Amino acid sequence: MTTVDLPRSFTIRDASHRIDNPFDAGKLATLGRALPLSPGTRILDLCCGKGELLATWARDHGITGHGVDISTVSIGRAHATAAELGVADQVTFEHGDAAGYVSAEPVDIAACVGATWIGGGVPGTVALLERSVRPGGLLLVGEPFWRAEPPSEEAVRACHASSREDFADLPGLVRLFGELGYDLVEMVLADEDSWDRYAAAQWMNIRDFLDASPDDELAPAFREELDRAPLDYVTYTRHLLGWGVFVLRKR
């Protein structure tokens, strides 16, 4: 039986990240404080990555939760983080494809932070999350947006998009939430510093891998990426691409 998993390149690139998005620990804590979290609040986190959201909020706010992720490496790290923070009895993690996952019992908060491809985009992901949340509960959606109009196709590709239409601008994204029947009730946005920590850490991870494994089959592609990625980032991504977590409640 074949185990579903992320390609090895993803785990190498993000090896040192605790949060696999352009959010730092401070912003994750800010988001937790902005929410109505209390002991016993139940959270489902689809594409939970290394479990930092659930584990730190369990430690800081007493929540309980369940995370699902397709990466075996990330799920292993999530279990380790929960043990490290002393919350292994409050949060659980499951290896699996989050696309189509629905909680067996309604939760207070259903989250998909930075992985809306599991629903084919924002509308499909919102529709998936609302199948798990209780009436009056909250959705957390992490999503990129254009901070400024990309000037060229080169700029679009540097921002990890295949076309300009892959992302909305911030007003367009907020408008979309309304069209889906949701009020935007909170948000915490990445800034250039948190983007730097996310992107630049990847360059170090790639360079460490190249130094340690120069003959690996992934080495040529990573060498090409490291030649290109820092310049693409400072030229385009840092000022063109925004990212945030948006808190939604059904109208």
C-alpha positions in Angstrom: 0.0 0.0 0.0 1.4 3.4 -1.0 1.5 6.1 1.7 0.4 9.5 0.5 3.0 12.1 1.4 4.5 15.4 0.3 7.5 15.3 -2.0 10.8 15.3 -0.2 11.8 18.7 -1.6 9.1 20.3 0.5 10.4 18.9 3.8 13.9 19.9 2.9 13.0 23.4 2.0 10.9 23.9 5.2 13.1 21.8 7.5 13.8 24.6 10.1 10.3 26.1 10.1 8.0 25.6 13.0 5.2 27.4 11.1 5.1 26.6 7.4 3.7 30.0 6.4 4.9 33.6 6.5 3.7 33.9 10.1 6.1 34.2 13.0 5.4 33.1 16.6 4.3 36.6 17.6 1.7 36.8 14.9 0.3 33.3 15.7 0.1 34.4 19.3 -1.7 37.7 18.3 -4.2 35.6 16.3 -4.8 33.4 19.3 -5.4 36.4 21.6 -7.8 37.9 19.0 -10.1 34.8 19.1 -12.6 33.7 21.7 -10.3 30.9 22.9 -10.9 29.3 26.3 -10.2 25.9 27.9 -12.2 23.3 26.0 -12.5 25.2 22.7 -12.4 22.6 20.0 -10.4 23.2 16.9 -10.0 21.3 13.7 -6.9 22.2 11.7 -6.8 20.9 8.1 -3.2 20.9 6.6 -2.0 21.5 10.2 1.7 21.2 9.2 3.9 20.8 12.2 1.1 21.5 14.6 2.3 24.8 16.0 -1.1 26.4 15.9 -2.8 23.7 17.9 0.1 23.0 20.3 0.8 26.6 21.3 -2.9 27.5 21.6 -3.4 24.4 23.8 -0.5 25.5 26.0 -1.6 29.2 26.1 -5.4 29.0 26.0 -6.3 25.4 27.0 -7.9 24.5 23.7 -8.3 21.0 22.5 -7.9 20.1 18.8 -7.2 17.7 16.0 -4.9 18.3 13.0 -4.7 16.5 9.7 -1.7 16.7 7.3 -0.5 14.8 4.3 3.2 15.0 5.3 4.5 12.2 7.4 7.4 14.4 8.4 5.1 17.2 9.5 2.9 14.9 11.5 5.9 13.5 13.3 7.1 17.0 14.1 3.6 17.9 15.4 3.6 15.0 17.8 7.0 16.0 19.0 5.9 19.7 19.4 2.8 18.6 21.5 5.1 16.5 23.7 7.6 19.4 24.0 4.9 21.8 25.1 3.2 19.4 27.4 -0.1 19.3 25.6 -0.1 15.8 24.1 -3.3 15.0 26.1 -5.1 18.0 24.5 -4.2 17.8 20.8 -4.1 14.9 18.4 -2.6 14.6 14.9 -3.5 12.4 11.9 -1.6 11.6 8.8 -3.9 11.9 5.8 -5.2 13.9 2.9 -7.2 16.9 4.4 -9.2 17.3 1.2 -12.7 16.1 2.0 -11.9 15.6 5.7 -14.9 16.3 8.0 -14.9 16.2 11.8 -17.0 13.4 13.3 -18.3 16.0 15.9 -18.9 19.7 15.2 -16.0 21.9 16.4 -15.9 25.5 17.6 -13.3 26.6 15.0 -12.4 24.9 11.7 -9.1 26.1 10.1 -7.2 25.8 6.9 -4.3 28.1 7.2 -2.4 28.5 3.9 -3.6 25.4 2.0 -6.8 26.3 0.2 -5.9 24.1 -2.7 -7.5 21.3 -0.7 -10.8 22.7 -1.7 -9.8 23.9 -5.1 -9.6 27.5 -3.8 -11.2 29.7 -1.2 -14.9 28.9 -2.0 -14.4 25.2 -1.9 -12.3 25.3 1.2 -14.8 27.4 3.0 -17.5 24.9 2.0 -15.4 22.1 3.3 -14.7 23.8 6.6 -18.3 24.7 7.3 -19.1 21.0 7.2 -17.2 20.6 10.5 -18.0 23.8 12.4 -20.9 24.2 14.8 -23.6 26.8 14.2 -22.1 30.2 15.3 -18.6 28.8 15.1 -15.6 30.4 13.3 -13.6 29.5 10.2 -9.9 30.4 9.9 -8.7 30.8 6.3 -5.1 31.6 5.5 -4.6 32.9 2.0 -2.2 35.0 -0.2 -3.4 38.2 -1.8 -1.8 40.8 -4.1 -0.5 43.9 -2.2 0.2 45.6 -5.5 -0.4 44.8 -9.2 2.3 42.5 -10.5 4.0 44.3 -13.4 4.9 41.2 -15.5 4.5 37.5 -16.0 8.0 37.2 -14.4 6.7 38.9 -11.3 3.6 36.6 -11.2 5.8 33.5 -11.4 8.2 34.9 -8.8 5.2 35.0 -6.4 4.5 31.3 -6.9 1.4 31.9 -9.1 0.7 30.6 -12.5 -1.5 33.6 -13.4 -2.5 37.0 -12.0 -6.0 35.5 -11.4 -4.6 32.9 -8.9 -4.9 35.5 -6.1 -7.2 38.4 -5.4 -6.2 41.7 -4.0 -7.2 42.3 -0.4 -10.5 44.1 -1.1 -11.4 41.4 -3.6 -10.7 38.7 -1.1 -12.8 40.4 1.6 -15.6 40.8 -1.0 -15.4 37.1 -1.8 -15.9 36.2 1.8 -19.1 38.3 1.8 -20.3 36.6 -1.4 -19.8 33.3 0.3 -22.2 34.4 3.1 -19.6 35.2 5.8 -18.6 38.2 7.8 -15.0 38.9 8.2 -14.7 39.4 12.0 -10.9 39.4 12.5 -7.7 39.1 10.6 -3.9 39.1 11.2 -1.7 39.8 8.3 1.9 38.8 7.6 4.4 41.7 7.2 7.7 42.0 5.4 9.6 40.8 8.5 7.6 37.6 8.9 7.9 37.0 5.1 11.7 37.4 5.5 11.8 34.8 8.2 9.8 32.4 6.1 11.6 32.9 2.8 15.2 33.4 4.0 15.1 30.4 6.3 14.3 28.3 3.2 17.5 29.5 1.5 19.6 28.4 4.5 17.8 25.0 4.6 18.5 24.5 0.9 22.2 25.6 1.2 22.7 23.3 4.2 21.2 20.4 2.2 23.5 21.2 -0.8 26.5 21.2 1.4 25.6 18.0 3.1 24.3 16.1 0.0 25.9 17.5 -3.2 25.3 14.3 -5.1 21.6 13.9 -4.2 19.2 13.7 -7.1 17.5 16.9 -5.9 20.8 18.9 -5.7 20.7 20.3 -9.3 17.2 21.7 -8.9 17.9 23.1 -5.5 21.1 24.7 -6.8 19.1 26.4 -9.5 16.5 27.5 -7.0 19.0 29.0 -4.7 20.6 30.9 -7.6 17.2 32.4 -8.4 15.0 32.6 -5.3 16.6 35.3 -3.2 16.7 37.8 -6.1 13.1 36.9 -7.1 12.0 37.5 -3.5 13.6 40.9 -2.9 12.6 42.0 -6.4 9.0 40.9 -6.4 7.6 38.7 -3.7 8.5 40.9 -0.6 6.4 43.9 -1.8 3.9 42.3 -4.1 2.5 39.3 -2.2 0.5 39.6 1.0 -0.7 36.8 3.2 -3.0 36.6 6.2 -5.3 34.6 8.3 -8.9 35.7 8.0 -11.5 34.9 10.7 -15.0 34.2 9.3 -18.5 33.8 10.9 -21.6 32.7 9.0 -24.1 35.5 8.4 
